Amino acid sequence: MHRLDPATKSRADVRRMFDAIAPRYDLLNRVLSVGSDARWRCRAVERALAGFSAQRPADVLDVCCGTADLALAFGRDERTRSVTGVDLSRSMVRIGRDKTAAERPRLAVADATRLPVRDAAFDVASVAFGLRNLVEPERGIAELARVVRPGGRVAVPKAERERACSAGTSRTCSRVSAAG
Ligand SMILES: C[S@@+](CC[C@H](N)C(=O)[O-])C[C@H]1O[C@@H](n2cnc3c(N)ncnc32)[C@H](O)[C@@H]1O
């Protein structure tokens, strides 16, 4: 996979790179994770939705959603009321939409560092393997914290959690939970 220089990459570079990778992304993911990605997503959903129930379901936002596999996994869980996935790459979103016959999850093209979402709109905001690709990771983390309701959860994989905590404000950190 082509790597961009973190010091000089632009949003357009990142978008171009993922537009180019999109048709092969799912296959690459399966092969590189030796098929463990599905198990990882199950665990991530379990942790992110702990404390919610069918009677008290969560509104979930998955940013940098890629081809929507995590958003789909959230959508299949009865503890979610609504699931929205956003990604910068049109091609990733298009492939995600092809997998989602129904309206769940709702997918949109949007920048994780400028979410077109009002404050405190979601119970859970997740990001999986996306922070490392952001041109402004701190801003992305602040956005996750902004869109989560008081008492809600920002769910980040263990591998990216340190980055989230070191870049985030203490307000953000207190709500970051490991999502897998
Ligand atoms: C490694 S993929 C991860 C996709 C998915 N979360 C997964 O776990 O398979 C990173 C994703 O982040 C997206 N991305 C990068 N910069 C972004 C930004 N500023 N806003 C939204 N999405 C972005 C890319 O288009 C790509 O789909």
Ligand as a Chemical Component Dictionary entry (heavy atoms), coordinates in Angstrom:
data_LIG
# 
_chem_comp.id                   LIG 
_chem_comp.type                 NON-POLYMER 
_chem_comp.pdbx_formal_charge   0 
_chem_comp.three_letter_code    LIG 
# 
loop_
_chem_comp_atom.comp_id 
_chem_comp_atom.atom_id 
_chem_comp_atom.alt_atom_id 
_chem_comp_atom.type_symbol 
_chem_comp_atom.charge 
_chem_comp_atom.model_Cartn_x 
_chem_comp_atom.model_Cartn_y 
_chem_comp_atom.model_Cartn_z 
_chem_comp_atom.pdbx_ordinal 
LIG C1  C1  C 0  -7.531  2.524  6.768 1  
LIG S1  S1  S 1  -9.116  3.094  6.246 2  
LIG C2  C2  C 0  -10.160 2.503  7.553 3  
LIG C3  C3  C 0  -11.552 2.253  7.076 4  
LIG C4  C4  C 0  -12.488 1.598  8.101 5  
LIG N1  N1  N 0  -12.657 2.412  9.299 6  
LIG C5  C5  C 0  -12.011 0.219  8.478 7  
LIG O1  O1  O 0  -11.765 -0.022 9.667 8  
LIG O2  O2  O -1 -11.906 -0.628 7.576 9  
LIG C6  C6  C 0  -9.028  4.817  6.588 10 
LIG C7  C7  C 0  -10.215 5.596  6.045 11 
LIG O3  O3  O 0  -10.123 6.941  6.505 12 
LIG C8  C8  C 0  -10.653 7.787  5.490 13 
LIG N2  N2  N 0  -10.216 9.161  5.744 14 
LIG C9  C9  C 0  -8.973  9.679  5.664 15 
LIG N3  N3  N 0  -8.981  10.978 5.966 16 
LIG C10 C10 C 0  -10.270 11.296 6.258 17 
LIG C11 C11 C 0  -10.928 12.501 6.651 18 
LIG N4  N4  N 0  -10.265 13.645 6.824 19 
LIG N5  N5  N 0  -12.238 12.464 6.873 20 
LIG C12 C12 C 0  -12.954 11.311 6.702 21 
LIG N6  N6  N 0  -12.393 10.144 6.323 22 
LIG C13 C13 C 0  -11.062 10.135 6.106 23 
LIG C14 C14 C 0  -10.114 7.157  4.213 24 
LIG O4  O4  O 0  -10.825 7.586  3.061 25 
LIG C15 C15 C 0  -10.282 5.666  4.515 26 
LIG O5  O5  O 0  -11.510 5.171  4.065 27 
# 
loop_
_chem_comp_bond.comp_id 
_chem_comp_bond.atom_id_1 
_chem_comp_bond.atom_id_2 
_chem_comp_bond.value_order 
_chem_comp_bond.pdbx_ordinal 
LIG C1  S1  SING 1  
LIG S1  C2  SING 2  
LIG S1  C6  SING 3  
LIG C2  C3  SING 4  
LIG C3  C4  SING 5  
LIG C4  N1  SING 6  
LIG C4  C5  SING 7  
LIG C5  O1  DOUB 8  
LIG C5  O2  SING 9  
LIG C6  C7  SING 10 
LIG C7  O3  SING 11 
LIG C7  C15 SING 12 
LIG O3  C8  SING 13 
LIG C8  N2  SING 14 
LIG C8  C14 SING 15 
LIG N2  C9  SING 16 
LIG N2  C13 SING 17 
LIG C9  N3  DOUB 18 
LIG N3  C10 SING 19 
LIG C10 C11 SING 20 
LIG C10 C13 DOUB 21 
LIG C11 N4  SING 22 
LIG C11 N5  DOUB 23 
LIG N5  C12 SING 24 
LIG C12 N6  DOUB 25 
LIG N6  C13 SING 26 
LIG C14 O4  SING 27 
LIG C14 C15 SING 28 
LIG C15 O5  SING 29 
# 
